[in-house]
Amino acid sequence: MKFKRHLAALSLAALMIVAPLAGCGSKDSSTSTKTEDASSSTATTTTNTDSSSTTTTDDSTKKLTGDFEIQYFVGGYGDKWWKKVIADFKAANPDLNVKESGGPKINDQMKPRWVGGNPPDFVYIDGPNLNDRQMVEDGQLEDLTDWIKDATNIDGTKISDILAQPPQLFDGKVYDIPLVLNSWGVFWDKALFQEKGWEEPKDWQSFMAVSDKIKAAGVTPFIHTGKYPYYINGAILYPAIVSANNNDISILQDMADSKVEAFQQPAVLTALNKIVELRDKGFIDKASIQINHTDSQMLFLQHKDAFIPNGLWLPNEMAKDVPGGFSFGFIPSVTQESGGKVVANTSTANVAIAKNAKNKDAAKAFLQFIFSEAQASQWAELSGAPSNIKGDISSSSAPSHVKDAARYLTDSNTVVVPAITFNADVDKAMQDATDALTIGKITPEEWVQRVVDVAKKVKK
């Protein structure tokens, strides 16, 4: 099935972010996909009742009553922000009975209700087995096209004016709104690098040079989550393709449209050969083969490996296991040539209203509540990731790596790639092919052929 997507051009000047990345989960079949179950926190799932009502006077004095249910996935971002924002919303609407349905398994637990036409009112679309495009195609989400045009937040500011990345369009319509703005990238421990005298990478040449030193010191330079190859694709391969394509992101857009010729461009082979160079120099930890996300991240935290490709949710996801003195270094890409621009491959996690919601007024009011600057700043501090609302977080208590990411995303020399949704079959083919490439089972040319074969079937 061909997935169409809208890729709005982003103004880098507008990307003043209050704070990626989507913790341990993002919508399926995209550059941000995380398909494993999260284990970082738990929450109790509640069942909605049939009674929800809203008594209103006018748009400015709306009194919310009845039941209002919120579904949210708990992954690497944790649930601290959700608990806080829901408590704040309850306090602001004392006559509304707000119900929380959250947890790391919530998407699977709530699936029967979505299929049965009895969904919660509001949904945070993140984590495994929840895909916004599929939900739109299945008629499960409310059309927000007209509402978002003039909707204001609780501060009276138009929501569309403060979004760093606009909503994706599905056949020209808006069904969900990005809440989180993530960037894939490469992490290291600043404290370790300072101790060892290792230079922090700025480009491919410096990355490879310091990797030589790291290997000589008896540490494996690089580990990735082999069980989920979209990590290395998102943080290494896709930025490398953009860099090799003269910083033109249209090649990824064409790949997302499953255009066969896009995968056959020289830039793709150039990028794939960077992974081969990593492999052939012995820089990739052999443990990467089919290792899961938490195991690879643990080895990184234990300094068994110096670099790891990941999303901005990593520090928050592993908060309980981070050793004392560990200081996360982050750069969106290392695959650009010396003097080249950093490429930030972003992704989003969205929020939406169910088409069959029983309390749509409360759901819309909640949207207005969470898309405020105060809540965005709170998200950055409590989740350890940037939100999709513009703002300056330099003076906030957000983690240093989040501030580093924000600086990259607002730098005019950074190439910002909007969130891109690939066709599910093509995305799977790319992941499988990259996995095979990293262990030497196939060549870059065979990677291309594998993916092209799938893309041809999709285009039929």
C-alpha positions in Angstrom: 0.0 0.0 0.0 1.4 3.4 -0.9 1.5 5.8 1.9 1.1 9.4 0.9 2.4 12.1 3.2 2.8 15.8 3.4 6.2 17.2 4.1 5.9 20.8 5.0 9.0 22.9 4.4 10.3 24.0 7.8 11.7 27.4 8.5 14.8 26.9 10.5 14.4 30.3 12.0 11.0 29.2 13.3 12.4 26.1 14.9 12.9 27.6 18.3 12.0 24.5 20.2 10.9 24.3 23.7 11.9 21.1 23.8 12.5 14.9 20.2 12.2 13.0 20.9 9.7 10.3 21.4 10.5 8.0 24.1 10.6 4.3 23.4 8.1 4.4 20.7 6.8 6.4 17.7 4.3 5.7 15.1 4.9 2.6 13.0 6.4 2.7 9.4 8.2 6.0 9.8 11.7 7.2 10.2 10.9 7.3 13.9 9.5 3.9 14.3 10.1 2.0 17.6 8.3 -1.3 17.7 9.5 -2.8 20.9 7.5 -2.7 24.1 8.6 -0.1 26.7 9.4 -1.2 30.1 10.4 2.1 31.7 7.2 2.7 33.5 3.7 1.4 34.1 0.2 2.9 34.5 -3.2 1.6 35.2 -5.7 1.3 32.3 -9.2 2.4 33.0 -12.3 1.7 31.1 -14.5 4.5 29.8 -18.2 4.7 30.6 -20.9 5.6 28.2 -21.9 8.9 29.9 -20.0 12.0 28.7 -21.6 15.3 28.2 -20.5 18.9 27.8 -22.6 21.9 28.8 -21.5 25.1 27.1 -22.5 28.7 27.1 -20.2 30.2 24.4 -16.7 29.5 23.1 -15.1 31.7 25.8 -17.0 30.4 28.8 -17.2 26.7 28.2 -18.0 24.5 31.1 -16.8 20.9 30.7 -18.7 18.1 32.4 -19.2 14.4 32.1 -16.5 11.8 31.4 -13.4 12.5 29.4 -10.9 9.7 28.7 -7.3 10.1 27.7 -5.1 7.3 26.2 -1.4 7.7 26.4 1.5 5.4 25.7 4.3 5.3 28.4 7.7 4.7 27.0 11.1 6.4 27.1 9.5 9.8 27.8 7.9 8.4 30.9 4.6 9.5 32.3 5.6 12.4 34.6 4.4 15.0 32.2 1.1 13.2 31.5 0.4 12.9 35.2 1.2 16.6 35.7 -0.7 18.0 32.8 -3.8 15.9 33.5 -3.8 17.0 37.1 -3.5 20.6 36.0 -6.4 20.1 33.5 -8.5 18.5 36.2 -7.9 21.4 38.5 -9.0 23.8 35.8 -12.1 21.8 35.1 -13.4 20.5 38.4 -16.8 19.4 37.0 -15.1 17.1 34.4 -14.4 13.5 35.2 -11.0 12.9 33.6 -10.0 9.2 33.2 -6.5 8.1 32.4 -5.7 5.0 30.3 -2.0 4.8 30.1 1.0 2.4 30.2 3.6 0.6 28.1 1.0 -1.9 26.8 -1.9 0.5 26.4 -1.9 0.4 22.6 -2.6 -3.3 22.6 -5.0 -3.1 25.5 -7.1 -0.5 23.8 -7.1 -2.0 20.3 -10.4 -3.9 20.8 -12.1 -0.7 21.8 -10.9 1.2 18.7 -11.9 -1.7 16.5 -15.3 -1.9 18.2 -16.1 1.8 17.8 -15.8 2.6 21.5 -12.5 4.4 21.7 -11.3 6.9 24.4 -11.9 10.6 23.5 -8.3 11.6 23.2 -5.2 9.7 22.1 -1.4 10.2 22.1 -0.2 8.4 19.0 3.1 6.9 20.0 4.6 3.5 20.7 4.2 0.1 19.0 1.0 -0.9 17.2 -0.4 2.6 16.8 0.0 4.2 13.4 -1.7 7.5 12.6 -1.9 6.9 8.9 -3.7 3.6 9.4 -6.0 5.2 11.9 -6.9 7.9 9.4 -7.5 5.3 6.7 -9.7 3.3 9.1 -11.8 6.3 9.8 -10.9 6.4 13.5 -9.7 10.0 13.9 -11.6 13.3 14.0 -11.1 15.7 11.1 -9.4 18.7 12.6 -8.8 20.6 9.4 -11.2 23.5 10.1 -10.7 23.5 13.8 -6.9 24.0 13.7 -7.2 27.0 11.3 -8.3 29.3 14.1 -7.9 27.3 17.3 -6.1 29.2 20.1 -4.4 27.8 23.1 -5.3 28.8 26.7 -3.0 31.8 26.3 -5.0 33.1 23.4 -2.3 32.3 20.8 -3.1 30.5 17.6 -1.9 27.0 17.9 -0.8 26.8 14.3 1.4 29.8 14.8 3.5 28.2 17.5 4.1 24.8 16.1 7.7 24.2 15.1 6.5 21.5 12.7 3.0 21.7 11.2 0.6 18.8 11.2 1.1 16.2 8.4 -1.7 16.3 5.8 -3.6 13.2 4.8 -5.2 13.9 1.4 -5.1 17.6 2.3 -6.7 17.2 5.8 -5.4 17.4 9.3 -6.3 14.5 11.7 -3.5 14.8 14.3 -1.1 17.4 15.7 2.6 16.9 16.5 3.2 17.2 20.2 6.8 16.0 20.4 9.7 16.9 18.1 12.4 14.3 18.1 15.8 14.1 16.3 17.7 11.0 15.7 21.4 11.3 16.3 24.6 9.8 17.8 25.3 9.9 21.6 28.5 9.6 23.6 29.7 10.3 27.2 31.3 13.8 27.3 32.9 12.9 30.7 34.6 9.8 29.3 35.8 11.6 26.2 37.3 14.4 28.3 39.0 11.9 30.5 40.5 9.9 27.6 41.3 13.0 25.5 39.1 11.9 22.7 37.7 14.5 20.3 34.0 14.8 20.0 32.8 14.2 16.4 31.7 17.0 14.1 31.7 15.1 10.8 32.5 11.8 9.2 36.3 12.4 9.2 36.5 13.3 12.8 34.1 10.5 13.8 36.2 7.9 12.0 39.5 9.4 13.4 38.3 9.3 17.0 36.9 5.8 16.5 40.4 4.6 15.5 41.7 6.0 18.9 38.8 4.5 20.8 39.4 1.0 19.2 43.1 1.3 20.0 42.2 2.0 23.6 40.3 -1.3 23.8 36.8 0.1 23.6 34.4 -0.8 20.7 33.6 2.5 19.0 30.0 1.8 17.9 27.0 -0.3 18.9 23.4 -0.2 17.5 20.2 -2.0 18.1 20.4 -4.8 15.6 17.0 -6.2 16.5 15.5 -2.9 15.4 17.6 -1.6 12.5 15.5 1.6 12.2 17.8 3.1 14.8 20.9 2.9 12.6 18.7 3.9 9.6 17.3 6.9 11.3 20.5 8.2 12.8 23.1 7.1 10.3 21.8 6.0 6.9 19.1 8.6 6.2 21.2 11.6 7.2 24.0 10.2 5.1 21.7 9.9 2.1 20.7 13.6 2.5 24.3 14.7 2.8 25.4 12.7 -0.3 22.4 14.3 -2.1 23.8 17.8 -1.7 21.6 18.3 1.4 18.5 17.9 -0.7 15.9 16.2 1.4 13.6 15.5 -1.6 15.4 12.1 -2.1 13.9 10.9 1.2 10.5 12.3 0.2 10.7 10.3 -3.0 11.7 7.2 -1.1 8.7 7.7 1.2 6.6 7.8 -2.0 8.2 4.4 -2.9 9.6 5.9 -6.2 11.9 3.2 -7.5 14.4 5.6 -9.0 15.0 7.3 -5.7 16.6 4.2 -4.2 18.8 3.9 -7.3 20.4 7.3 -6.9 24.2 7.4 -6.3 23.6 9.1 -2.9 22.1 5.9 -1.5 25.1 3.8 -2.4 27.4 6.6 -1.0 25.5 6.4 2.3 25.5 2.7 2.4 29.2 2.5 1.9 29.7 4.6 5.1 28.0 1.7 7.0 30.3 -0.7 5.2 33.3 1.4 6.2 32.2 1.2 9.9 31.8 -2.5 9.5 35.0 -3.3 7.7 37.1 -1.2 10.1 35.8 -3.4 13.0 34.1 -0.4 14.6 30.7 -2.1 15.1 30.2 -4.2 18.2 29.5 -7.8 17.2 26.9 -7.8 20.0 24.8 -5.6 17.8 23.5 -8.6 15.9 19.8 -8.9 17.0 20.4 -7.1 20.3 17.5 -5.2 21.6 17.3 -1.5 22.5 17.8 -1.7 26.3 20.7 -4.2 26.1 22.5 -2.1 23.5 21.9 1.1 25.6 23.2 -0.7 28.7 26.4 -1.7 27.1 26.8 1.9 26.0 26.2 3.2 29.5 28.8 0.7 30.8 31.4 2.2 28.4 31.7 -1.1 26.5 30.9 1.0 23.5 31.6 4.7 22.9 28.9 5.7 20.4 25.3 4.7 20.0 22.7 5.9 17.4 19.5 6.6 19.1 16.7 9.1 19.7 16.5 11.9 22.2 14.5 9.7 24.5 17.5 7.7 25.4 18.7 9.5 28.6 15.2 9.5 30.0 14.5 5.9 29.1 17.6 4.7 30.8 17.5 7.2 33.7 17.6 4.5 36.4 20.8 3.0 34.9 22.8 6.0 34.0 26.1 5.9 36.1 27.1 8.8 38.2 29.1 11.4 36.3 27.8 10.3 32.9 27.3 13.3 30.6 25.4 12.8 27.4 26.9 14.2 24.3 24.7 14.5 21.2 24.9 15.4 17.5 22.1 14.8 15.0 24.5 13.4 12.3 28.1 12.4 11.9 27.9 11.3 8.3 28.5 14.7 6.7 31.8 15.4 5.1 34.3 17.8 6.7 32.8 21.3 6.6 29.4 19.9 5.6 26.1 20.7 7.3 24.6 18.7 10.1 21.5 16.8 9.1 18.7 16.5 11.7 16.4 13.6 10.9 13.4 14.5 12.9 10.3 12.6 13.9 7.1 13.4 15.8 4.6 11.9 18.2 1.1 13.2 17.7 -2.1 13.7 19.5 -5.6 13.3 18.1 -9.3 13.1 18.9 -11.3 9.9 18.2 -13.9 10.3 15.5 -16.3 8.4 17.8 -15.3 10.4 20.9 -18.2 10.9 23.3 -16.8 14.2 24.7 -15.2 16.1 21.8 -15.5 19.5 23.4 -13.4 18.3 26.3 -10.9 16.8 23.9 -10.6 20.0 22.0 -10.2 21.9 25.2 -7.5 19.6 26.3 -5.7 20.2 23.0 -5.9 24.0 23.7 -4.5 23.3 27.2 -1.5 21.2 26.3 -0.4 23.4 23.4 0.6 26.3 25.6 4.2 27.5 26.2 4.0 26.6 29.9 3.1 23.0 29.1 5.7 22.8 26.4 8.4 23.9 28.8 7.1 21.5 31.4 7.3 18.7 28.7 11.0 19.4 28.1 11.8 19.3 31.8 9.8 16.2 32.7 10.2 14.1 29.6 13.8 15.0 28.7 12.8 15.7 25.1 11.8 18.8 23.0 8.2 19.6 22.4 6.9 20.8 19.0 6.2 24.3 20.3 8.5 27.1 19.5 10.3 28.8 22.4 13.7 29.4 24.0 14.6 26.8 26.6 18.2 27.9 27.3 17.2 29.2 30.7 15.0 26.2 31.6 15.9 23.2 33.6 15.7 20.9 30.6 18.6 18.5 30.3 21.8 19.7 28.5 21.4 17.2 25.6 17.9 18.6 25.0 19.3 22.1 24.8 22.1 20.8 22.5 19.5 19.4 20.2 17.5 22.6 20.3 20.6 24.6 19.3 21.2 22.3 16.3 17.6 22.5 15.2 17.6 26.3 15.3 21.0 26.6 13.6 20.8 27.9 10.0 23.6 25.5 9.0 21.5 22.5 10.0 19.5 20.6 7.4 16.2 19.8 9.2 14.4 16.8 7.7 10.7 16.8 8.6 9.1 13.6 9.9 8.7 11.2 7.0 6.4 8.2 6.8 7.5 5.3 4.6 5.4 2.6 3.2 5.3 -0.2 5.8 6.6 -2.9 3.4 9.4 -0.7 2.0 10.4 0.4 5.5 10.7 -3.2 6.6 12.7 -4.1 3.5 15.2 -1.2 4.3 15.5 -2.4 7.9 16.1 -6.0 7.0 18.6 -5.0 4.3 20.5 -2.7 6.6 20.7 -5.5 9.2 22.2 -7.8 6.6 24.6 -5.1 5.4 26.0 -4.5 8.8 27.1 -8.1 9.3 28.4 -8.5 5.7 25.7 -10.7 4.3 25.0 -8.4 1.4 26.6 -5.6 -0.5 25.3 -2.0 -0.9 24.2 -2.9 -4.4 22.2 -5.9 -3.1 20.7 -3.6 -0.4 19.4 -1.4 -3.2 18.1 -4.3 -5.2 16.2 -5.8 -2.3 14.4 -2.5 -1.6 13.8 -1.7 -5.2 12.0 -5.1 -5.6 9.7 -4.3 -2.8 9.1 -0.7 -4.0 8.1 -2.0 -7.4 5.5 -4.2 -5.9 4.1 -1.3 -3.8 3.8 0.9 -6.9 1.8 -1.6 -8.8 
